[in-house]
């Protein structure tokens, strides 16, 4: 699937998400992180509903193609839960989401916990590895920061 002119990038706080959009975002996250990647973890961690959290997603015709969230961690903004639907992979959606997230974040420092094999991808956006590789749910990750 490749980007089309009517693909929409949207951003909203939890309270401004419609019920159908929230359901679609959570379903995509569970389908990929819990089912596909076989990581049984509490995706509903309470952070989605925090007042400073922004959800960013790309949709086409009501279908969520990719999404992420930005958490307000005080001194830094934390990008997480970056996910692309299997049918939309290879279409540049994750890049568009990261670019949009960084527009929202502006000049504030940002951090993320990248799956290790994606460190180069995030490096294209100015993120640098700032710590040792570690395992989370059996998947190698690295902490990254963009000053």
N, C-alpha and C positions, 0 to 999 in steps of 0.2 A: 504494500500500500504506500502510495506516495502522496505528499502534501498537495492539497487542492486549494484553490482560492477561497472556498467557503469553509475551510477548517478554521475554527475560532479558538483563539487563546483567551481564556477567562481566568479571573482571579476573584476570590471572595473569602470573607471570614466564615467561620463555621455557621454563625447565626444567619448569614445571608445566603447560604447554600440551600437550594431547593431540595426537597426530600428525594426526588428521583435522581438528582445529580449526586447527592451524598451517597445514596445506595450504590450508584454505578461506580463511584470512586472507590468505595470500600470493597465492592465485589471484585474490581480489577486488582486491587492490592492483595486480597485473599487468593484469587485465582493464580496470581504469579508467585507471591512470596510464600504462601502456605502450601498451596497444592503443587504448582510446578517446581518450585525450589525445595519443597519438602521441609519447610522450616515452621515447625509448630511453635508460635510465639504469640504473645498478646498484642495483636495489631491495634486493637482499641485500647490504647494506653492512657487516654484522658487528655493527651496533648492536642488532639485535633480541635477540641472545643475551647481551648484557652483563648482569651481575648486577643492576644497578639499574633495568633496563628493565621497565616494566609494559605489558602489552597489554590493551586494553579493547575489548570488542565487544558487540554486540547480536545475539542469535540467536533464531530461531524454528524449532523443529523441526529443529535441526541446521544450518539455513541461516544463514550470516553475512549480516546485513542491513547492518551498518556497523561500522567499527573504527577505532582509532587506537592510537598508542603514546606512552608517556611515557618520555623519556630522562632519566637523571640526569646533568646537565652540571656537577656540582659546586655552584656557587653558585646555579644555577637549574635548574628542571625544564623540559624541552623537549617540547612537544606536537607530534607530527608524524604523517604518513601518515594523515591524517583522510580517510576514504573511505566513501561510501554506495553500495550496489548500485543500479544504474539502476532496478530494479523497486521500490526502497524510497524513492526520492527524493520529497521533499515531505511525508514522514511525520513530520518532527521528530526523526529519529534522530540527526542530527549534533548537535543541541542537547542531547539527552539524554546523548550521549557526552561532550560538553564539560563539561556539569554534573557528570557522574560523575568525569571526570578531575580537575576542580578540587576535588572532595571528597577524592580521593586525595592530591592535591598539598597541600591544606590552605593554610596561610599562607605557604608558600615562594613566592618569585617564580617566574613562569613566562614562557616565551617561545615564539614560533612564527614560522614563515615562511609568511605567508598569501598565497594567490593574491589579487592586488590587488582583484578584484571581490568578494571575501569579507571585506574589512577591516571593513565595517559589521556583518556577522554576528558576527565575533569581538569587535567593540566592545561588543556587547550583554552580553558576559561580563567586561567590564572591561579588555580588551586595548587598548593604544594603539599607534599607529604610531610607531616610534622611529628611522626611517631612510628613506632614499630608495628609491623603487621601482627594481627591477632585474629583468632577465630571467633566468629559469631554465628551460632547455629550451624557450625561445621563449614562455614564459608569464610575464606580469608578476606579480611578487611584492613584498610589503612585509614588513620585519621588524616584529614586534609584541611588546610586553611587558606583563605584568600584574604590578604590584609586589606 
